[in-house]
Amino acid sequence: MSGNLIGDNMHQQKINALITYLLEGNNQQAVASAKELHNEGITKEQIITQSLEETMIQLGAKCTVEQFNLLEIMLAGRAVMAVMQCLYPDGTFPEKTKGTVVVAALEGDVHDLP
């Protein structure tokens, strides 16, 4: 049983490292980390829910007037997309979804969204 706990702890440390790479916008390290986790038996869905979603939650918490940094959000978003493209290179995502995301821009908004 302790072997499982050690393995789980190692995986959690690697997931935490992946979250850090994503928040830093470090595409190469994030992709390498996601590949390593997947090769160790962590499912794609677990990688998404435990690291990508957690990254987006942490970014969302920083989206306040005091902490808002568009560059940081854009870099992290691109790193998240790089990991998604690594996990699903053919662009076919899993059938199970939690909901629908709608992205919109105000008329005249000229930001470059990925």
Jmol script that loads the backbone (N, CA, C; Angstrom):
load data "model"
ATOM      1  N   MET A   1       0.822  -1.198   0.000  1.00  0.00           N
ATOM      2  CA  MET A   1       0.000   0.000   0.000  1.00  0.00           C
ATOM      3  C   MET A   1       0.861   1.254   0.000  1.00  0.00           C
ATOM      4  N   SER A   2       1.974   1.226   0.716  1.00  0.00           N
ATOM      5  CA  SER A   2       2.823   2.414   0.752  1.00  0.00           C
ATOM      6  C   SER A   2       3.402   2.728  -0.615  1.00  0.00           C
ATOM      7  N   GLY A   3       3.600   1.684  -1.458  1.00  0.00           N
ATOM      8  CA  GLY A   3       4.093   1.931  -2.812  1.00  0.00           C
ATOM      9  C   GLY A   3       3.127   2.792  -3.606  1.00  0.00           C
ATOM     10  N   ASN A   4       1.818   2.537  -3.429  1.00  0.00           N
ATOM     11  CA  ASN A   4       0.816   3.340  -4.122  1.00  0.00           C
ATOM     12  C   ASN A   4       0.831   4.775  -3.630  1.00  0.00           C
ATOM     13  N   LEU A   5       0.983   4.944  -2.311  1.00  0.00           N
ATOM     14  CA  LEU A   5       1.017   6.299  -1.763  1.00  0.00           C
ATOM     15  C   LEU A   5       2.232   7.055  -2.271  1.00  0.00           C
ATOM     16  N   ILE A   6       3.375   6.372  -2.327  1.00  0.00           N
ATOM     17  CA  ILE A   6       4.583   7.019  -2.843  1.00  0.00           C
ATOM     18  C   ILE A   6       4.390   7.380  -4.305  1.00  0.00           C
ATOM     19  N   GLY A   7       3.839   6.436  -5.082  1.00  0.00           N
ATOM     20  CA  GLY A   7       3.581   6.711  -6.493  1.00  0.00           C
ATOM     21  C   GLY A   7       2.617   7.864  -6.669  1.00  0.00           C
ATOM     22  N   ASP A   8       1.552   7.879  -5.850  1.00  0.00           N
ATOM     23  CA  ASP A   8       0.581   8.968  -5.926  1.00  0.00           C
ATOM     24  C   ASP A   8       1.225  10.298  -5.569  1.00  0.00           C
ATOM     25  N   ASN A   9       2.096  10.286  -4.555  1.00  0.00           N
ATOM     26  CA  ASN A   9       2.786  11.505  -4.144  1.00  0.00           C
ATOM     27  C   ASN A   9       3.711  11.995  -5.257  1.00  0.00           C
ATOM     28  N   MET A  10       4.406  11.052  -5.904  1.00  0.00           N
ATOM     29  CA  MET A  10       5.290  11.441  -7.014  1.00  0.00           C
ATOM     30  C   MET A  10       4.477  12.022  -8.161  1.00  0.00           C
ATOM     31  N   HIS A  11       3.334  11.396  -8.460  1.00  0.00           N
ATOM     32  CA  HIS A  11       2.484  11.920  -9.527  1.00  0.00           C
ATOM     33  C   HIS A  11       1.953  13.297  -9.163  1.00  0.00           C
ATOM     34  N   GLN A  12       1.571  13.494  -7.902  1.00  0.00           N
ATOM     35  CA  GLN A  12       1.064  14.800  -7.482  1.00  0.00           C
ATOM     36  C   GLN A  12       2.142  15.865  -7.608  1.00  0.00           C
ATOM     37  N   GLN A  13       3.374  15.511  -7.264  1.00  0.00           N
ATOM     38  CA  GLN A  13       4.482  16.458  -7.420  1.00  0.00           C
ATOM     39  C   GLN A  13       4.673  16.820  -8.891  1.00  0.00           C
ATOM     40  N   LYS A  14       4.536  15.829  -9.769  1.00  0.00           N
ATOM     41  CA  LYS A  14       4.690  16.088 -11.204  1.00  0.00           C
ATOM     42  C   LYS A  14       3.518  16.908 -11.741  1.00  0.00           C
ATOM     43  N   ILE A  15       2.329  16.663 -11.224  1.00  0.00           N
ATOM     44  CA  ILE A  15       1.169  17.465 -11.621  1.00  0.00           C
ATOM     45  C   ILE A  15       1.360  18.907 -11.156  1.00  0.00           C
ATOM     46  N   ASN A  16       1.852  19.083  -9.929  1.00  0.00           N
ATOM     47  CA  ASN A  16       2.125  20.437  -9.429  1.00  0.00           C
ATOM     48  C   ASN A  16       3.180  21.136 -10.281  1.00  0.00           C
ATOM     49  N   ALA A  17       4.191  20.383 -10.716  1.00  0.00           N
ATOM     50  CA  ALA A  17       5.219  20.959 -11.592  1.00  0.00           C
ATOM     51  C   ALA A  17       4.595  21.374 -12.920  1.00  0.00           C
ATOM     52  N   LEU A  18       3.704  20.537 -13.459  1.00  0.00           N
ATOM     53  CA  LEU A  18       3.024  20.874 -14.713  1.00  0.00           C
ATOM     54  C   LEU A  18       2.211  22.155 -14.546  1.00  0.00           C
ATOM     55  N   ILE A  19       1.511  22.290 -13.445  1.00  0.00           N
ATOM     56  CA  ILE A  19       0.741  23.513 -13.184  1.00  0.00           C
ATOM     57  C   ILE A  19       1.670  24.722 -13.173  1.00  0.00           C
ATOM     58  N   THR A  20       2.822  24.584 -12.542  1.00  0.00           N
ATOM     59  CA  THR A  20       3.796  25.683 -12.501  1.00  0.00           C
ATOM     60  C   THR A  20       4.258  26.044 -13.904  1.00  0.00           C
ATOM     61  N   TYR A  21       4.598  25.038 -14.717  1.00  0.00           N
ATOM     62  CA  TYR A  21       5.028  25.304 -16.098  1.00  0.00           C
ATOM     63  C   TYR A  21       3.929  26.012 -16.880  1.00  0.00           C
ATOM     64  N   LEU A  22       2.688  25.583 -16.689  1.00  0.00           N
ATOM     65  CA  LEU A  22       1.571  26.208 -17.393  1.00  0.00           C
ATOM     66  C   LEU A  22       1.404  27.662 -16.966  1.00  0.00           C
ATOM     67  N   LEU A  23       1.448  27.912 -15.665  1.00  0.00           N
ATOM     68  CA  LEU A  23       1.295  29.283 -15.169  1.00  0.00           C
ATOM     69  C   LEU A  23       2.429  30.184 -15.642  1.00  0.00           C
ATOM     70  N   GLU A  24       3.612  29.608 -15.825  1.00  0.00           N
ATOM     71  CA  GLU A  24       4.762  30.370 -16.325  1.00  0.00           C
ATOM     72  C   GLU A  24       4.701  30.559 -17.841  1.00  0.00           C
ATOM     73  N   GLY A  25       3.799  29.833 -18.506  1.00  0.00           N
ATOM     74  CA  GLY A  25       3.722  29.903 -19.959  1.00  0.00           C
ATOM     75  C   GLY A  25       4.854  29.155 -20.637  1.00  0.00           C
ATOM     76  N   ASN A  26       5.429  28.169 -19.963  1.00  0.00           N
ATOM     77  CA  ASN A  26       6.560  27.404 -20.478  1.00  0.00           C
ATOM     78  C   ASN A  26       6.039  26.206 -21.274  1.00  0.00           C
ATOM     79  N   ASN A  27       5.775  26.430 -22.574  1.00  0.00           N
ATOM     80  CA  ASN A  27       5.176  25.405 -23.429  1.00  0.00           C
ATOM     81  C   ASN A  27       5.984  24.115 -23.462  1.00  0.00           C
ATOM     82  N   GLN A  28       7.291  24.223 -23.698  1.00  0.00           N
ATOM     83  CA  GLN A  28       8.121  23.029 -23.867  1.00  0.00           C
ATOM     84  C   GLN A  28       8.133  22.166 -22.612  1.00  0.00           C
ATOM     85  N   GLN A  29       8.331  22.769 -21.459  1.00  0.00           N
ATOM     86  CA  GLN A  29       8.351  22.006 -20.213  1.00  0.00           C
ATOM     87  C   GLN A  29       6.969  21.443 -19.896  1.00  0.00           C
ATOM     88  N   ALA A  30       5.928  22.208 -20.183  1.00  0.00           N
ATOM     89  CA  ALA A  30       4.564  21.743 -19.915  1.00  0.00           C
ATOM     90  C   ALA A  30       4.237  20.519 -20.763  1.00  0.00           C
ATOM     91  N   VAL A  31       4.575  20.569 -22.048  1.00  0.00           N
ATOM     92  CA  VAL A  31       4.314  19.436 -22.940  1.00  0.00           C
ATOM     93  C   VAL A  31       5.129  18.221 -22.503  1.00  0.00           C
ATOM     94  N   ALA A  32       6.404  18.428 -22.194  1.00  0.00           N
ATOM     95  CA  ALA A  32       7.257  17.315 -21.749  1.00  0.00           C
ATOM     96  C   ALA A  32       6.711  16.696 -20.462  1.00  0.00           C
ATOM     97  N   SER A  33       6.255  17.523 -19.549  1.00  0.00           N
ATOM     98  CA  SER A  33       5.705  17.049 -18.283  1.00  0.00           C
ATOM     99  C   SER A  33       4.413  16.264 -18.506  1.00  0.00           C
ATOM    100  N   ALA A  34       3.545  16.759 -19.373  1.00  0.00           N
ATOM    101  CA  ALA A  34       2.292  16.060 -19.677  1.00  0.00           C
ATOM    102  C   ALA A  34       2.575  14.709 -20.327  1.00  0.00           C
ATOM    103  N   LYS A  35       3.533  14.669 -21.247  1.00  0.00           N
ATOM    104  CA  LYS A  35       3.903  13.396 -21.889  1.00  0.00           C
ATOM    105  C   LYS A  35       4.422  12.406 -20.855  1.00  0.00           C
ATOM    106  N   GLU A  36       5.264  12.886 -19.946  1.00  0.00           N
ATOM    107  CA  GLU A  36       5.820  12.023 -18.906  1.00  0.00           C
ATOM    108  C   GLU A  36       4.710  11.455 -18.021  1.00  0.00           C
ATOM    109  N   LEU A  37       3.782  12.299 -17.605  1.00  0.00           N
ATOM    110  CA  LEU A  37       2.664  11.830 -16.782  1.00  0.00           C
ATOM    111  C   LEU A  37       1.839  10.784 -17.526  1.00  0.00           C
ATOM    112  N   HIS A  38       1.564  11.047 -18.797  1.00  0.00           N
ATOM    113  CA  HIS A  38       0.761  10.109 -19.588  1.00  0.00           C
ATOM    114  C   HIS A  38       1.502   8.782 -19.763  1.00  0.00           C
ATOM    115  N   ASN A  39       2.806   8.840 -20.002  1.00  0.00           N
ATOM    116  CA  ASN A  39       3.605   7.621 -20.141  1.00  0.00           C
ATOM    117  C   ASN A  39       3.649   6.816 -18.844  1.00  0.00           C
ATOM    118  N   GLU A  40       3.443   7.478 -17.718  1.00  0.00           N
ATOM    119  CA  GLU A  40       3.437   6.805 -16.413  1.00  0.00           C
ATOM    120  C   GLU A  40       2.054   6.276 -16.036  1.00  0.00           C
ATOM    121  N   GLY A  41       1.102   6.389 -16.949  1.00  0.00           N
ATOM    122  CA  GLY A  41      -0.212   5.807 -16.715  1.00  0.00           C
ATOM    123  C   GLY A  41      -1.293   6.770 -16.278  1.00  0.00           C
ATOM    124  N   ILE A  42      -0.981   8.046 -16.170  1.00  0.00           N
ATOM    125  CA  ILE A  42      -2.009   9.033 -15.840  1.00  0.00           C
ATOM    126  C   ILE A  42      -2.822   9.278 -17.111  1.00  0.00           C
ATOM    127  N   THR A  43      -4.144   9.164 -17.011  1.00  0.00           N
ATOM    128  CA  THR A  43      -4.977   9.319 -18.202  1.00  0.00           C
ATOM    129  C   THR A  43      -4.998  10.770 -18.678  1.00  0.00           C
ATOM    130  N   LYS A  44      -5.348  10.942 -19.925  1.00  0.00           N
ATOM    131  CA  LYS A  44      -5.459  12.291 -20.493  1.00  0.00           C
ATOM    132  C   LYS A  44      -6.468  13.118 -19.704  1.00  0.00           C
ATOM    133  N   GLU A  45      -7.579  12.484 -19.362  1.00  0.00           N
ATOM    134  CA  GLU A  45      -8.621  13.196 -18.625  1.00  0.00           C
ATOM    135  C   GLU A  45      -8.136  13.628 -17.246  1.00  0.00           C
ATOM    136  N   GLN A  46      -7.332  12.778 -16.586  1.00  0.00           N
ATOM    137  CA  GLN A  46      -6.780  13.150 -15.281  1.00  0.00           C
ATOM    138  C   GLN A  46      -5.813  14.320 -15.416  1.00  0.00           C
ATOM    139  N   ILE A  47      -5.011  14.304 -16.469  1.00  0.00           N
ATOM    140  CA  ILE A  47      -4.074  15.411 -16.697  1.00  0.00           C
ATOM    141  C   ILE A  47      -4.853  16.706 -16.889  1.00  0.00           C
ATOM    142  N   ILE A  48      -5.935  16.625 -17.641  1.00  0.00           N
ATOM    143  CA  ILE A  48      -6.750  17.819 -17.897  1.00  0.00           C
ATOM    144  C   ILE A  48      -7.397  18.320 -16.610  1.00  0.00           C
ATOM    145  N   THR A  49      -8.047  17.421 -15.875  1.00  0.00           N
ATOM    146  CA  THR A  49      -8.781  17.875 -14.692  1.00  0.00           C
ATOM    147  C   THR A  49      -7.873  18.269 -13.537  1.00  0.00           C
ATOM    148  N   GLN A  50      -6.747  17.590 -13.387  1.00  0.00           N
ATOM    149  CA  GLN A  50      -5.885  17.862 -12.238  1.00  0.00           C
ATOM    150  C   GLN A  50      -4.857  18.958 -12.488  1.00  0.00           C
ATOM    151  N   SER A  51      -4.567  19.246 -13.752  1.00  0.00           N
ATOM    152  CA  SER A  51      -3.550  20.280 -14.003  1.00  0.00           C
ATOM    153  C   SER A  51      -4.073  21.424 -14.863  1.00  0.00           C
ATOM    154  N   LEU A  52      -4.647  21.131 -16.025  1.00  0.00           N
ATOM    155  CA  LEU A  52      -5.101  22.212 -16.894  1.00  0.00           C
ATOM    156  C   LEU A  52      -6.243  22.994 -16.256  1.00  0.00           C
ATOM    157  N   GLU A  53      -7.231  22.283 -15.727  1.00  0.00           N
ATOM    158  CA  GLU A  53      -8.350  22.978 -15.084  1.00  0.00           C
ATOM    159  C   GLU A  53      -7.880  23.752 -13.856  1.00  0.00           C
ATOM    160  N   GLU A  54      -6.990  23.151 -13.070  1.00  0.00           N
ATOM    161  CA  GLU A  54      -6.474  23.830 -11.879  1.00  0.00           C
ATOM    162  C   GLU A  54      -5.715  25.097 -12.272  1.00  0.00           C
ATOM    163  N   THR A  55      -4.969  25.026 -13.360  1.00  0.00           N
ATOM    164  CA  THR A  55      -4.248  26.204 -13.854  1.00  0.00           C
ATOM    165  C   THR A  55      -5.225  27.317 -14.203  1.00  0.00           C
ATOM    166  N   MET A  56      -6.295  26.967 -14.910  1.00  0.00           N
ATOM    167  CA  MET A  56      -7.270  27.973 -15.311  1.00  0.00           C
ATOM    168  C   MET A  56      -7.996  28.554 -14.092  1.00  0.00           C
ATOM    169  N   ILE A  57      -8.239  27.736 -13.077  1.00  0.00           N
ATOM    170  CA  ILE A  57      -8.858  28.236 -11.843  1.00  0.00           C
ATOM    171  C   ILE A  57      -7.935  29.247 -11.172  1.00  0.00           C
ATOM    172  N   GLN A  58      -6.641  28.907 -11.099  1.00  0.00           N
ATOM    173  CA  GLN A  58      -5.684  29.826 -10.480  1.00  0.00           C
ATOM    174  C   GLN A  58      -5.566  31.122 -11.275  1.00  0.00           C
ATOM    175  N   LEU A  59      -5.593  31.020 -12.600  1.00  0.00           N
ATOM    176  CA  LEU A  59      -5.555  32.235 -13.423  1.00  0.00           C
ATOM    177  C   LEU A  59      -6.810  33.067 -13.211  1.00  0.00           C
ATOM    178  N   GLY A  60      -7.953  32.397 -13.132  1.00  0.00           N
ATOM    179  CA  GLY A  60      -9.210  33.101 -12.914  1.00  0.00           C
ATOM    180  C   GLY A  60      -9.205  33.897 -11.623  1.00  0.00           C
ATOM    181  N   ALA A  61      -8.587  33.331 -10.601  1.00  0.00           N
ATOM    182  CA  ALA A  61      -8.506  34.022  -9.313  1.00  0.00           C
ATOM    183  C   ALA A  61      -7.637  35.273  -9.398  1.00  0.00           C
ATOM    184  N   LYS A  62      -6.720  35.297 -10.369  1.00  0.00           N
ATOM    185  CA  LYS A  62      -5.836  36.459 -10.516  1.00  0.00           C
ATOM    186  C   LYS A  62      -6.453  37.543 -11.406  1.00  0.00           C
ATOM    187  N   CYS A  63      -7.591  37.248 -11.995  1.00  0.00           N
ATOM    188  CA  CYS A  63      -8.220  38.212 -12.901  1.00  0.00           C
ATOM    189  C   CYS A  63      -9.019  39.244 -12.107  1.00  0.00           C
ATOM    190  N   THR A  64      -8.296  40.055 -11.396  1.00  0.00           N
ATOM    191  CA  THR A  64      -8.900  41.157 -10.661  1.00  0.00           C
ATOM    192  C   THR A  64      -8.244  42.437 -11.153  1.00  0.00           C
ATOM    193  N   VAL A  65      -8.824  43.531 -10.819  1.00  0.00           N
ATOM    194  CA  VAL A  65      -8.261  44.815 -11.234  1.00  0.00           C
ATOM    195  C   VAL A  65      -6.833  44.964 -10.727  1.00  0.00           C
ATOM    196  N   GLU A  66      -6.576  44.485  -9.512  1.00  0.00           N
ATOM    197  CA  GLU A  66      -5.254  44.651  -8.910  1.00  0.00           C
ATOM    198  C   GLU A  66      -4.207  43.726  -9.516  1.00  0.00           C
ATOM    199  N   GLN A  67      -4.597  42.518  -9.934  1.00  0.00           N
ATOM    200  CA  GLN A  67      -3.629  41.524 -10.372  1.00  0.00           C
ATOM    201  C   GLN A  67      -3.684  41.209 -11.860  1.00  0.00           C
ATOM    202  N   PHE A  68      -4.567  41.779 -12.616  1.00  0.00           N
ATOM    203  CA  PHE A  68      -4.764  41.418 -14.016  1.00  0.00           C
ATOM    204  C   PHE A  68      -3.503  41.663 -14.838  1.00  0.00           C
ATOM    205  N   ASN A  69      -3.058  40.627 -15.542  1.00  0.00           N
ATOM    206  CA  ASN A  69      -1.890  40.724 -16.411  1.00  0.00           C
ATOM    207  C   ASN A  69      -2.207  39.959 -17.688  1.00  0.00           C
ATOM    208  N   LEU A  70      -2.568  40.665 -18.745  1.00  0.00           N
ATOM    209  CA  LEU A  70      -2.992  40.039 -19.991  1.00  0.00           C
ATOM    210  C   LEU A  70      -1.908  39.147 -20.573  1.00  0.00           C
ATOM    211  N   LEU A  71      -0.652  39.575 -20.541  1.00  0.00           N
ATOM    212  CA  LEU A  71       0.433  38.772 -21.098  1.00  0.00           C
ATOM    213  C   LEU A  71       0.544  37.433 -20.373  1.00  0.00           C
ATOM    214  N   GLU A  72       0.470  37.462 -19.061  1.00  0.00           N
ATOM    215  CA  GLU A  72       0.553  36.226 -18.275  1.00  0.00           C
ATOM    216  C   GLU A  72      -0.587  35.273 -18.641  1.00  0.00           C
ATOM    217  N   ILE A  73      -1.776  35.808 -18.786  1.00  0.00           N
ATOM    218  CA  ILE A  73      -2.940  34.993 -19.130  1.00  0.00           C
ATOM    219  C   ILE A  73      -2.799  34.414 -20.533  1.00  0.00           C
ATOM    220  N   MET A  74      -2.320  35.222 -21.470  1.00  0.00           N
ATOM    221  CA  MET A  74      -2.128  34.751 -22.848  1.00  0.00           C
ATOM    222  C   MET A  74      -1.074  33.648 -22.912  1.00  0.00           C
ATOM    223  N   LEU A  75       0.053  33.830 -22.221  1.00  0.00           N
ATOM    224  CA  LEU A  75       1.115  32.823 -22.243  1.00  0.00           C
ATOM    225  C   LEU A  75       0.647  31.516 -21.612  1.00  0.00           C
ATOM    226  N   ALA A  76      -0.048  31.608 -20.503  1.00  0.00           N
ATOM    227  CA  ALA A  76      -0.564  30.400 -19.853  1.00  0.00           C
ATOM    228  C   ALA A  76      -1.595  29.713 -20.748  1.00  0.00           C
ATOM    229  N   GLY A  77      -2.449  30.494 -21.382  1.00  0.00           N
ATOM    230  CA  GLY A  77      -3.443  29.935 -22.293  1.00  0.00           C
ATOM    231  C   GLY A  77      -2.813  29.205 -23.458  1.00  0.00           C
ATOM    232  N   ARG A  78      -1.749  29.753 -23.986  1.00  0.00           N
ATOM    233  CA  ARG A  78      -1.042  29.089 -25.089  1.00  0.00           C
ATOM    234  C   ARG A  78      -0.359  27.814 -24.614  1.00  0.00           C
ATOM    235  N   ALA A  79       0.168  27.821 -23.401  1.00  0.00           N
ATOM    236  CA  ALA A  79       0.786  26.609 -22.848  1.00  0.00           C
ATOM    237  C   ALA A  79      -0.276  25.523 -22.641  1.00  0.00           C
ATOM    238  N   VAL A  80      -1.448  25.913 -22.157  1.00  0.00           N
ATOM    239  CA  VAL A  80      -2.547  24.958 -21.989  1.00  0.00           C
ATOM    240  C   VAL A  80      -2.932  24.374 -23.344  1.00  0.00           C
ATOM    241  N   MET A  81      -3.034  25.208 -24.362  1.00  0.00           N
ATOM    242  CA  MET A  81      -3.374  24.721 -25.701  1.00  0.00           C
ATOM    243  C   MET A  81      -2.293  23.791 -26.244  1.00  0.00           C
ATOM    244  N   ALA A  82      -1.028  24.068 -25.969  1.00  0.00           N
ATOM    245  CA  ALA A  82       0.067  23.201 -26.420  1.00  0.00           C
ATOM    246  C   ALA A  82      -0.061  21.816 -25.790  1.00  0.00           C
ATOM    247  N   VAL A  83      -0.418  21.766 -24.509  1.00  0.00           N
ATOM    248  CA  VAL A  83      -0.605  20.475 -23.844  1.00  0.00           C
ATOM    249  C   VAL A  83      -1.813  19.754 -24.437  1.00  0.00           C
ATOM    250  N   MET A  84      -2.895  20.471 -24.686  1.00  0.00           N
ATOM    251  CA  MET A  84      -4.076  19.849 -25.299  1.00  0.00           C
ATOM    252  C   MET A  84      -3.737  19.275 -26.670  1.00  0.00           C
ATOM    253  N   GLN A  85      -2.954  20.015 -27.463  1.00  0.00           N
ATOM    254  CA  GLN A  85      -2.561  19.521 -28.784  1.00  0.00           C
ATOM    255  C   GLN A  85      -1.646  18.312 -28.669  1.00  0.00           C
ATOM    256  N   CYS A  86      -0.834  18.266 -27.615  1.00  0.00           N
ATOM    257  CA  CYS A  86       0.018  17.109 -27.361  1.00  0.00           C
ATOM    258  C   CYS A  86      -0.832  15.892 -26.997  1.00  0.00           C
ATOM    259  N   LEU A  87      -1.806  16.086 -26.125  1.00  0.00           N
ATOM    260  CA  LEU A  87      -2.650  14.982 -25.679  1.00  0.00           C
ATOM    261  C   LEU A  87      -3.600  14.503 -26.774  1.00  0.00           C
ATOM    262  N   TYR A  88      -4.071  15.416 -27.599  1.00  0.00           N
ATOM    263  CA  TYR A  88      -5.022  15.098 -28.663  1.00  0.00           C
ATOM    264  C   TYR A  88      -4.511  15.672 -29.983  1.00  0.00           C
ATOM    265  N   PRO A  89      -3.458  15.074 -30.559  1.00  0.00           N
ATOM    266  CA  PRO A  89      -2.833  15.654 -31.758  1.00  0.00           C
ATOM    267  C   PRO A  89      -3.749  15.705 -32.979  1.00  0.00           C
ATOM    268  N   ASP A  90      -4.732  14.818 -33.040  1.00  0.00           N
ATOM    269  CA  ASP A  90      -5.633  14.832 -34.193  1.00  0.00           C
ATOM    270  C   ASP A  90      -6.794  15.803 -34.011  1.00  0.00           C
ATOM    271  N   GLY A  91      -6.838  16.464 -32.856  1.00  0.00           N
ATOM    272  CA  GLY A  91      -7.883  17.452 -32.606  1.00  0.00           C
ATOM    273  C   GLY A  91      -9.202  16.858 -32.160  1.00  0.00           C
ATOM    274  N   THR A  92      -9.246  15.538 -31.970  1.00  0.00           N
ATOM    275  CA  THR A  92     -10.457  14.875 -31.516  1.00  0.00           C
ATOM    276  C   THR A  92     -10.416  14.775 -30.003  1.00  0.00           C
ATOM    277  N   PHE A  93     -11.298  15.488 -29.356  1.00  0.00           N
ATOM    278  CA  PHE A  93     -11.329  15.526 -27.906  1.00  0.00           C
ATOM    279  C   PHE A  93     -12.328  14.502 -27.387  1.00  0.00           C
ATOM    280  N   PRO A  94     -12.251  14.159 -26.110  1.00  0.00           N
ATOM    281  CA  PRO A  94     -13.156  13.141 -25.559  1.00  0.00           C
ATOM    282  C   PRO A  94     -14.615  13.562 -25.673  1.00  0.00           C
ATOM    283  N   GLU A  95     -15.466  12.563 -25.777  1.00  0.00           N
ATOM    284  CA  GLU A  95     -16.906  12.810 -25.921  1.00  0.00           C
ATOM    285  C   GLU A  95     -17.514  13.422 -24.659  1.00  0.00           C
ATOM    286  N   LYS A  96     -17.027  12.994 -23.482  1.00  0.00           N
ATOM    287  CA  LYS A  96     -17.586  13.502 -22.226  1.00  0.00           C
ATOM    288  C   LYS A  96     -17.149  14.945 -22.017  1.00  0.00           C
ATOM    289  N   THR A  97     -18.113  15.799 -21.741  1.00  0.00           N
ATOM    290  CA  THR A  97     -17.800  17.197 -21.466  1.00  0.00           C
ATOM    291  C   THR A  97     -18.546  17.639 -20.219  1.00  0.00           C
ATOM    292  N   LYS A  98     -18.055  18.684 -19.619  1.00  0.00           N
ATOM    293  CA  LYS A  98     -18.730  19.251 -18.450  1.00  0.00           C
ATOM    294  C   LYS A  98     -19.695  20.350 -18.861  1.00  0.00           C
ATOM    295  N   GLY A  99     -19.527  20.871 -20.059  1.00  0.00           N
ATOM    296  CA  GLY A  99     -20.382  21.960 -20.494  1.00  0.00           C
ATOM    297  C   GLY A  99     -19.855  22.574 -21.771  1.00  0.00           C
ATOM    298  N   THR A 100     -20.355  23.722 -22.104  1.00  0.00           N
ATOM    299  CA  THR A 100     -19.970  24.433 -23.310  1.00  0.00           C
ATOM    300  C   THR A 100     -19.342  25.758 -22.932  1.00  0.00           C
ATOM    301  N   VAL A 101     -18.262  26.089 -23.617  1.00  0.00           N
ATOM    302  CA  VAL A 101     -17.599  27.369 -23.395  1.00  0.00           C
ATOM    303  C   VAL A 101     -17.939  28.284 -24.562  1.00  0.00           C
ATOM    304  N   VAL A 102     -18.345  29.488 -24.257  1.00  0.00           N
ATOM    305  CA  VAL A 102     -18.654  30.469 -25.285  1.00  0.00           C
ATOM    306  C   VAL A 102     -17.657  31.609 -25.144  1.00  0.00           C
ATOM    307  N   VAL A 103     -16.966  31.928 -26.244  1.00  0.00           N
ATOM    308  CA  VAL A 103     -16.002  33.016 -26.245  1.00  0.00           C
ATOM    309  C   VAL A 103     -16.567  34.126 -27.117  1.00  0.00           C
ATOM    310  N   ALA A 104     -16.530  35.337 -26.615  1.00  0.00           N
ATOM    311  CA  ALA A 104     -17.073  36.466 -27.363  1.00  0.00           C
ATOM    312  C   ALA A 104     -16.148  37.662 -27.218  1.00  0.00           C
ATOM    313  N   ALA A 105     -16.253  38.579 -28.155  1.00  0.00           N
ATOM    314  CA  ALA A 105     -15.474  39.821 -28.091  1.00  0.00           C
ATOM    315  C   ALA A 105     -16.421  40.988 -28.325  1.00  0.00           C
ATOM    316  N   LEU A 106     -16.161  42.054 -27.630  1.00  0.00           N
ATOM    317  CA  LEU A 106     -16.940  43.261 -27.848  1.00  0.00           C
ATOM    318  C   LEU A 106     -16.607  43.836 -29.215  1.00  0.00           C
ATOM    319  N   GLU A 107     -17.548  44.502 -29.812  1.00  0.00           N
ATOM    320  CA  GLU A 107     -17.300  45.137 -31.098  1.00  0.00           C
ATOM    321  C   GLU A 107     -16.168  46.142 -30.944  1.00  0.00           C
ATOM    322  N   GLY A 108     -15.181  46.036 -31.833  1.00  0.00           N
ATOM    323  CA  GLY A 108     -14.047  46.944 -31.789  1.00  0.00           C
ATOM    324  C   GLY A 108     -12.907  46.439 -30.926  1.00  0.00           C
ATOM    325  N   ASP A 109     -13.069  45.287 -30.265  1.00  0.00           N
ATOM    326  CA  ASP A 109     -12.008  44.715 -29.433  1.00  0.00           C
ATOM    327  C   ASP A 109     -10.974  44.080 -30.357  1.00  0.00           C
ATOM    328  N   VAL A 110      -9.724  44.454 -30.221  1.00  0.00           N
ATOM    329  CA  VAL A 110      -8.701  44.000 -31.166  1.00  0.00           C
ATOM    330  C   VAL A 110      -7.662  43.083 -30.520  1.00  0.00           C
ATOM    331  N   HIS A 111      -7.961  42.455 -29.400  1.00  0.00           N
ATOM    332  CA  HIS A 111      -7.009  41.552 -28.759  1.00  0.00           C
ATOM    333  C   HIS A 111      -6.840  40.289 -29.587  1.00  0.00           C
ATOM    334  N   ASP A 112      -5.636  39.755 -29.603  1.00  0.00           N
ATOM    335  CA  ASP A 112      -5.322  38.521 -30.311  1.00  0.00           C
ATOM    336  C   ASP A 112      -5.600  37.350 -29.382  1.00  0.00           C
ATOM    337  N   LEU A 113      -6.697  36.642 -29.616  1.00  0.00           N
ATOM    338  CA  LEU A 113      -7.037  35.487 -28.796  1.00  0.00           C
ATOM    339  C   LEU A 113      -6.675  34.223 -29.557  1.00  0.00           C
ATOM    340  N   PRO A 114      -6.014  33.235 -28.874  1.00  0.00           N
ATOM    341  CA  PRO A 114      -5.642  31.987 -29.565  1.00  0.00           C
ATOM    342  C   PRO A 114      -6.850  31.138 -29.857  1.00  0.00           C
TER     343      PRO A 114
END
end "model"
wireframe off; spacefill off
backbone 0.3
color backbone group
